[in-house]
């Protein structure tokens, strides 16, 4: 009973302590790993491709990673690169944090949600939340500010 009482007393403090603050996200983040890309590399299409086809796919994967930068700006704005019909497009969207761990990106035509799985000063791990697909986790590294 004593442990039960203590857990009811301590758990709420741990929950509040683990909540992400928007100020921790401010800055630029480069995508370095994405489970969806890992699935492509493990696919039969990739594995059975010729060396030239595989090199082409590798170049596209590298370009996708290098082009995916999230820039969280003071206030509530996220600037990011998106691919529309295989064309790179710069976008901006309003963002909010729900329950200290759910990132909501309010785009023109839809809201995208992602759970913040991990956040350190140098690393951000997001798990997109979607009813239609399981795209896997996205790992970002902070881009140092230029001085």
C-alpha positions in Angstrom: 0.0 0.0 0.0 2.9 2.3 0.8 4.3 1.8 -2.7 1.0 2.4 -4.3 0.6 5.7 -2.5 4.1 6.7 -3.5 3.5 5.9 -7.1 0.4 8.0 -7.2 2.4 10.8 -5.7 5.5 10.6 -7.9 4.2 9.5 -11.3 2.4 12.8 -12.1 5.7 14.7 -11.4 7.6 12.4 -13.8 5.0 12.9 -16.5 5.2 16.7 -16.2 9.0 16.4 -16.2 9.1 14.5 -19.5 7.0 17.0 -21.4 8.7 18.7 -24.3 8.6 22.5 -24.4 8.4 24.1 -27.8 11.4 26.2 -27.0 13.5 23.0 -27.0 12.6 22.4 -30.7 13.5 25.9 -32.0 16.3 25.7 -34.6 17.0 23.6 -37.6 16.9 19.8 -37.7 18.3 17.6 -40.5 16.8 14.2 -41.2 19.5 11.5 -40.9 17.5 8.3 -40.7 14.0 7.2 -41.7 12.5 3.7 -41.2 10.7 4.1 -44.5 14.0 4.3 -46.4 15.3 1.3 -44.6 12.3 -0.6 -45.8 13.1 0.4 -49.4 16.7 -0.7 -49.1 15.5 -4.1 -47.7 12.9 -4.5 -50.5 13.2 -7.1 -53.3 13.1 -4.3 -55.9 16.2 -2.7 -54.4 18.0 -6.0 -53.7 17.4 -7.3 -57.3 18.2 -4.0 -59.0 21.2 -3.6 -61.2 24.1 -1.7 -59.8 23.1 1.3 -62.0 19.5 1.2 -60.8 20.7 0.8 -57.2 23.1 3.7 -57.5 20.2 5.8 -58.9 18.0 4.8 -55.9 20.8 5.5 -53.5 21.2 9.0 -55.0 17.5 9.7 -54.6 17.6 8.5 -51.0 20.6 10.7 -50.2 18.9 13.7 -51.8 15.7 13.0 -49.8 17.6 12.9 -46.5 19.7 16.0 -47.3 16.6 17.9 -48.4 14.5 17.2 -45.4 15.2 19.9 -42.9 12.7 21.0 -40.3 13.2 24.6 -39.0 11.2 25.4 -35.9 10.8 29.2 -35.6 10.0 31.3 -32.5 6.2 31.3 -31.9 4.5 28.5 -33.6 5.9 28.1 -37.2 7.6 25.2 -38.9 9.4 25.7 -42.1 10.2 22.6 -44.1 10.9 21.0 -47.5 8.2 18.8 -48.9 8.1 16.8 -52.1 5.0 17.4 -54.3 4.9 15.4 -57.5 8.7 14.7 -57.1 9.3 18.5 -56.9 10.9 20.1 -53.9 8.6 22.7 -52.3 9.4 25.0 -49.4 6.4 25.1 -47.0 5.5 26.7 -43.7 2.9 25.5 -41.3 1.6 26.4 -37.8 2.6 23.8 -35.2 1.5 23.0 -31.7 2.5 20.6 -29.0 -0.3 18.5 -27.4 0.3 16.7 -24.1 4.0 17.6 -24.3 4.7 14.8 -26.7 2.5 15.1 -29.8 3.6 17.5 -32.5 0.7 18.7 -34.7 1.6 20.3 -38.0 -1.3 22.3 -39.4 -1.0 22.3 -43.1 -3.5 24.0 -45.5 -5.4 20.8 -46.3 -4.6 18.5 -43.4 -3.1 18.1 -40.0 -0.1 15.8 -39.6 0.7 14.3 -36.2 3.9 12.8 -34.8 4.8 11.6 -31.4 8.1 12.9 -30.1 9.8 9.7 -29.0 13.1 11.3 -28.0 14.5 14.8 -27.7 18.0 15.8 -26.6 19.8 19.0 -27.5 21.3 17.3 -30.6 18.7 14.6 -31.5 15.0 14.6 -32.3 13.1 11.3 -33.0 9.6 11.5 -34.4 7.1 8.7 -35.0 4.5 9.9 -37.5 0.9 9.1 -36.5 -1.4 8.1 -39.3 -4.5 5.9 -39.6 -3.6 4.9 -43.2 0.1 4.0 -43.0 3.0 3.0 -40.8 5.9 5.0 -42.1 8.3 4.5 -39.1 10.4 6.7 -37.0 12.3 9.7 -38.3 15.6 10.7 -36.7 16.8 14.3 -37.0 20.1 15.9 -35.8 20.3 19.5 -34.9 22.1 21.7 -37.4 24.5 24.0 -35.5 23.7 27.7 -35.7 26.1 29.7 -37.8 27.8 32.4 -35.8 
